[in-house]
């Protein structure tokens, strides 16, 4: 969504695309509950939305997912999307294509749905944020009736999902893997292949491969 016209079109669909309208109605209410009008990005209208059969969970929104009006944050799309203009999103997009996993069977989200950090630096979620966010994740899960597979990406997301499972015990396949950031790929050469294998397994489970 580096292209301004494409971004405007995507933003124009966040409250009208039927597959994400219930999720984004929830986002608006969560923003009110948090007291921050831009703290939580939108779900992506190009994703599977409420019909998603797989959920990819990362840690917390990055700067490129935060909208222009968000206080103390850099301008981004305002949407959690594999089409965002950042390397992590690009890695997700490329790996999904290689695995034969269409975006329309999935939705991407975060263990902690609100931005952490400052204008210049994002912060990783701690135990307090993860525990605080667990009920909100449960509200999202209840809106995904077709959900079969959850892929927590990175240690923080895995810890958050494990805590969530212990409390709510959803009956889904869990396929943990690495966070798809360039930093992880640089420090762990095998990470890319391991993520690809998890995505391929997800595609086989969903019958899209």
C-alpha positions in Angstrom: 0.0 0.0 0.0 2.8 2.3 -0.9 0.5 3.7 -3.6 -1.7 6.5 -2.3 -4.6 5.6 -4.5 -4.5 1.9 -3.5 -4.3 2.9 0.1 -7.3 5.3 -0.2 -9.3 2.5 -1.8 -8.4 0.0 1.0 -9.2 2.5 3.7 -12.5 3.2 2.0 -13.5 -0.5 2.3 -12.7 -1.0 6.0 -16.2 -0.3 7.1 -18.1 -1.4 4.0 -16.5 -4.8 3.0 -18.8 -7.4 4.5 -16.1 -9.8 5.5 -14.4 -7.2 7.8 -17.2 -4.9 8.7 -18.0 -6.8 12.0 -14.3 -6.9 12.9 -13.8 -3.2 12.2 -17.0 -2.2 14.0 -15.4 -4.0 17.0 -12.1 -2.0 16.4 -14.0 1.2 16.6 -15.6 0.2 19.9 -12.2 -1.0 21.3 -10.7 2.4 20.4 -13.5 4.0 22.5 -12.9 1.6 25.3 -9.1 2.4 25.3 -9.7 6.1 25.0 -7.5 6.5 21.9 -9.1 7.1 18.6 -6.2 5.7 16.6 -4.5 3.2 19.0 -5.8 0.1 17.1 -5.4 -0.3 13.3 -8.2 -1.7 11.1 -8.5 -5.3 9.9 -7.6 -5.6 6.2 -10.5 -5.6 3.8 -8.4 -7.8 1.4 -8.2 -10.6 4.0 -10.6 -13.3 4.8 -12.2 -11.3 7.7 -14.9 -13.2 9.5 -14.7 -16.1 7.1 -11.0 -16.6 7.7 -9.9 -20.2 8.3 -6.5 -19.3 9.6 -5.3 -16.5 11.9 -1.7 -15.2 11.9 -0.8 -13.6 15.1 2.2 -11.3 15.6 3.2 -9.2 18.6 1.8 -5.7 18.3 1.1 -3.2 15.5 4.2 -1.8 13.8 4.7 1.9 12.8 3.6 1.1 9.2 0.2 -0.1 10.3 -0.6 3.1 12.2 -2.6 5.8 10.5 -1.7 9.4 9.9 -3.9 10.7 12.8 -2.3 8.4 15.4 -0.7 10.5 18.1 3.1 10.1 18.5 3.3 7.5 15.6 4.7 7.6 12.2 2.4 7.7 9.2 1.4 4.3 7.9 -1.6 2.6 6.4 -3.8 2.4 9.5 -4.4 -1.3 8.6 -2.9 -4.6 9.7 -2.0 -6.0 6.2 0.6 -8.1 4.4 0.4 -5.3 1.7 1.9 -2.7 4.1 5.0 -0.9 3.0 7.5 -2.6 5.3 9.9 -5.5 5.2 8.0 -7.7 7.6 4.8 -7.4 5.6 6.7 -8.1 2.4 8.2 -11.3 4.0 4.7 -12.5 4.9 3.4 -11.7 1.4 6.3 -13.6 -0.3 6.2 -16.6 1.9 2.4 -17.0 1.6 2.7 -16.9 -2.2 5.4 -19.5 -2.1 3.4 -21.7 0.2 0.2 -21.5 -2.0 -1.8 -19.9 0.9 -4.3 -17.3 -0.4 -4.7 -14.2 1.7 -8.5 -14.7 1.5 -8.4 -17.7 3.7 -6.6 -15.9 6.5 -6.6 -12.8 8.7 -3.6 -11.2 10.3 -3.7 -9.7 13.8 -1.6 -9.1 16.9 -1.6 -10.6 20.4 -1.7 -7.0 21.7 -3.9 -5.0 19.2 -2.7 -1.5 20.2 0.5 0.3 19.3 3.3 0.2 21.9 6.2 2.6 22.0 6.9 6.1 20.8 7.1 8.0 17.5 10.6 6.8 16.9 10.7 3.3 18.4 8.3 0.5 18.7 8.2 -1.5 21.9 7.7 -5.3 22.4 4.7 -6.3 24.6 5.5 -7.5 28.1 3.5 -9.8 30.3 1.2 -7.1 31.6 0.2 -6.0 28.1 -0.3 -9.6 27.0 -2.5 -10.4 30.0 -4.5 -7.2 29.5 -5.0 -8.0 25.8 -6.2 -11.6 26.3 -9.9 -10.8 26.6 -9.8 -8.7 23.5 -8.2 -11.5 21.5 -11.1 -13.7 22.8 -13.6 -11.2 21.4 -11.8 -11.5 18.0 -11.8 -15.3 18.1 -15.5 -15.4 18.7 -16.1 -13.5 15.5 -14.1 -16.2 13.4 -16.5 -19.2 13.3 -14.6 -20.9 10.5 -11.2 -20.7 12.2 -9.2 -23.9 12.0 -5.5 -22.9 12.3 -3.7 -20.3 14.4 0.0 -19.4 13.6 1.6 -17.4 16.4 4.7 -15.8 14.9 7.5 -15.0 17.4 8.1 -15.7 21.0 5.9 -13.0 22.4 3.0 -14.0 20.2 3.5 -17.7 21.1 3.5 -16.8 24.8 0.4 -14.8 24.4 -1.4 -17.5 22.5 -0.3 -20.1 25.0 -1.8 -18.0 27.8 -5.0 -17.5 25.8 -5.3 -21.3 25.1 -4.9 -22.1 28.8 -7.7 -19.8 29.6 -10.1 -20.3 26.7 -9.0 -23.6 25.2 -10.1 -23.1 21.6 -10.2 -26.2 19.4 -7.9 -25.2 16.6 -4.6 -26.4 15.2 -1.7 -24.3 16.5 1.5 -24.0 14.4 4.0 -21.7 16.1 6.9 -20.3 14.1 9.4 -17.4 13.9 8.6 -13.8 13.6 9.0 -12.9 9.9 11.1 -9.8 10.5 14.4 -9.0 8.6 16.2 -9.0 11.9 15.1 -12.6 12.6 16.0 -13.7 9.1 19.5 -12.1 9.4 20.2 -13.7 12.8 18.7 -17.1 12.1 19.4 -18.3 8.6 17.0 -21.3 8.9 14.1 -19.2 10.1 12.8 -18.3 6.6 12.6 -22.0 5.5 11.0 -23.0 8.8 8.3 -20.3 8.4 7.7 -21.5 4.8 7.2 -25.0 6.0 4.6 -23.9 8.6 2.8 -22.0 5.9 2.9 -25.0 3.6 1.5 -27.1 6.4 -1.3 -24.6 6.9 -2.1 -24.6 3.2 -2.3 -28.5 3.3 -4.6 -28.4 6.3 -6.9 -25.9 4.6 -6.7 -27.7 1.2 -5.3 -24.7 -0.7 -1.9 -26.2 -1.6 
